[in-house]
């Protein structure tokens, strides 16, 4: 979230600078200095996380690259090299942060939750009597279903199809 806020502020300052013919006034320089400090602080926080957080350590190389990029962006800001390349680098940092977070969350979930195959459990007689085709049609007509993104709708339909195939066995 911090990186996203920094990216938005950078974009606003870039537009303001373009509106002023590419010149920076004192207030803009102050804002850029604050942005550079925030970017450095974020790099320091990531370094601490890398030292203290086992989940972050599992993403060591990715986080080290983010730290290097954040430090480079801060240097670029301090040298008043405020250009579109800077915005691209910040977007790259945000993208890498999101990827690392996603990977950590995915790994955390996969370690905690392990599927086990059912064995020797009696099949409930009520499940075999379900008409999955009418369930599928009812789902398609349901208002809530229509509000889901297409990907979710496809997953639900696939799930119902698998249920129907499983019931037929």
C-alpha positions in Angstrom: 0.0 0.0 0.0 2.9 2.3 0.8 4.5 1.7 -2.6 1.2 2.3 -4.3 0.8 5.6 -2.6 4.3 6.6 -3.5 3.6 5.6 -7.1 0.5 7.8 -7.2 2.3 10.8 -5.7 5.2 10.4 -8.2 2.7 10.4 -11.0 1.0 13.5 -9.7 4.3 15.3 -9.3 5.3 14.2 -12.8 2.1 15.7 -14.2 2.6 18.9 -12.2 6.1 19.2 -13.5 4.9 18.7 -17.1 2.3 21.4 -16.5 5.1 23.7 -15.4 7.2 23.1 -18.5 9.5 20.5 -16.9 10.6 22.8 -14.1 10.5 21.9 -10.4 9.7 24.5 -7.8 10.8 24.3 -4.1 7.6 22.6 -2.9 8.1 19.9 -5.6 11.7 19.4 -4.6 10.6 19.0 -0.9 8.0 16.4 -2.0 10.5 14.5 -4.1 12.9 14.5 -1.1 10.2 13.1 1.1 9.4 10.5 -1.5 13.1 9.5 -1.7 13.1 9.2 2.1 9.9 7.0 2.1 11.5 4.8 -0.6 14.6 4.4 1.5 12.6 3.6 4.6 10.7 1.0 2.7 14.0 -0.6 1.6 15.2 -0.6 5.2 11.9 -2.2 6.3 12.4 -4.9 3.7 16.0 -5.5 4.9 14.7 -6.0 8.5 12.0 -8.3 7.3 14.6 -10.3 5.4 16.6 -10.7 8.6 13.8 -11.4 11.0 10.9 -13.0 9.1 11.2 -16.6 8.0 8.5 -16.2 5.3 10.4 -13.3 3.8 13.7 -15.3 3.9 12.1 -17.9 1.7 11.7 -15.1 -0.9 15.3 -13.8 -0.3 16.4 -13.2 -3.8 13.2 -11.6 -4.9 13.2 -9.3 -1.9 16.9 -8.4 -2.4 16.1 -7.3 -5.9 13.2 -5.2 -4.6 15.5 -3.6 -2.0 18.1 -2.8 -4.7 15.5 -1.3 -7.0 14.0 0.8 -4.2 17.4 2.1 -3.2 18.2 3.0 -6.9 14.9 4.8 -7.2 15.6 6.8 -4.0 19.1 7.8 -5.4 17.5 8.8 -8.7 15.0 11.0 -6.9 17.8 12.6 -4.7 19.7 13.4 -7.9 16.5 15.1 -9.3 16.3 12.6 -12.2 12.5 12.8 -12.2 11.4 11.2 -15.5 9.1 8.5 -16.9 11.7 5.8 -16.3 11.4 6.5 -12.5 7.7 5.8 -12.7 8.3 2.5 -14.5 10.9 1.5 -11.9 8.4 2.2 -9.1 5.7 0.2 -10.9 8.2 -2.6 -11.2 8.8 -2.5 -7.4 5.1 -2.6 -6.7 4.7 -5.6 -9.1 7.5 -7.5 -7.4 6.2 -6.7 -4.0 2.8 -8.1 -5.0 4.4 -11.2 -6.5 6.5 -11.9 -3.4 3.4 -11.4 -1.1 1.4 -13.7 -3.3 4.1 -16.3 -3.3 4.5 -16.1 0.5 0.7 -16.4 1.0 0.5 -19.3 -1.4 3.4 -21.2 0.3 1.9 -20.5 3.7 -1.5 -21.9 2.6 0.0 -24.9 0.9 2.0 -25.8 4.0 -0.9 -25.5 6.4 -3.6 -27.1 4.3 -3.0 -30.5 2.9 -5.7 -32.5 1.2 -6.3 -36.1 2.3 -8.2 -38.6 0.3 -11.3 -40.0 1.9 -11.0 -43.7 2.7 -13.7 -46.1 3.9 -16.3 -43.4 4.5 -19.8 -44.4 3.7 -21.5 -42.4 0.9 -24.5 -40.5 2.1 -27.6 -41.8 0.3 -28.9 -38.3 -0.1 -25.9 -37.3 -2.4 -26.6 -39.8 -5.0 -30.2 -38.5 -5.5 -29.1 -35.0 -6.4 -30.0 -33.9 -10.0 -26.8 -32.0 -10.9 -28.2 -30.8 -14.2 -31.1 -29.0 -12.6 -28.6 -27.7 -9.9 -26.5 -26.3 -12.8 -29.5 -24.7 -14.5 -30.6 -23.1 -11.2 -27.2 -21.7 -10.6 -27.0 -20.1 -14.0 -30.3 -18.4 -13.3 -29.4 -17.2 -9.8 -28.8 -13.4 -9.6 -25.7 -13.8 -7.3 -24.1 -16.1 -9.8 -24.4 -13.5 -12.6 -22.6 -10.9 -10.5 -19.4 -13.1 -10.3 -16.6 -12.5 -12.7 -16.6 -14.8 -15.7 -13.6 -16.8 -14.3 -15.5 -17.6 -11.1 -18.6 -18.6 -13.1 -16.5 -21.0 -15.2 -15.0 -22.5 -12.1 -18.4 -23.0 -10.5 -19.7 -24.7 -13.7 -16.6 -26.9 -13.8 -17.1 -27.8 -10.2 -20.7 -28.8 -10.8 -19.7 -30.8 -13.8 -17.1 -32.7 -11.7 -19.7 -33.3 -9.0 -22.1 -34.8 -11.6 -19.4 -37.0 -13.0 -18.5 -38.2 -9.5 -22.1 -39.0 -8.7 -22.4 -41.0 -11.9 -19.6 -43.3 -10.9 
